Amino acid sequence: MKLAALEPKVSLLLNNENLRIAERLTLVCELLQSEVAYYDWVGFYFKNGDKPELKLEAFAGEPTDHTIIPFGKGICGQVAVSNANFVVPDVKAQDNYIACSMYVKAEIVIPLFVDGENIGQIDIDSHTPDPFTEEDERFLEFVNQEVAKILA
């Protein structure tokens, strides 16, 4: 499936003002997890107030104990500091990786910016080794841009 085909569905879900923002984010997570075969866990983490940590706000997939992640720790925590996309083809090769499930083989984390500030990220775990391409990065950047519009 071409990821771009999901863009109108993502926009439609996010622009449904009859739902709370958290509900819309959860629906987007569920859409991505169900429609992209190698997106086994999809979640949105956001900066937790003034604390140097991220808080899980919405997800689809197996529940995780990692609902709070300190800046700098794990892939998500590193993206909170670097403000850059982070694609991990093999999580076992990463020293600073927080294992959420023994089945996770790869991860991609894309920062979410509102008015130039990194306020959160989308995090995707895959049970498939090295599945993420530039197409995934561009698509997830689009998703985050759409999310930023409802948060601005």
Secondary structure by P-SEA (a helix, b strand, c coil): cccccaaaaaaaaaacccccaaaaaaaaaaaaaaccccccccccccccccccbbbbccccccccccccccccccaaaaaacccbbbbbccccccccccccccccccbbbbbbbccccccbbbbbbbcccccccaaaaaaaaaaaaaaaaaac
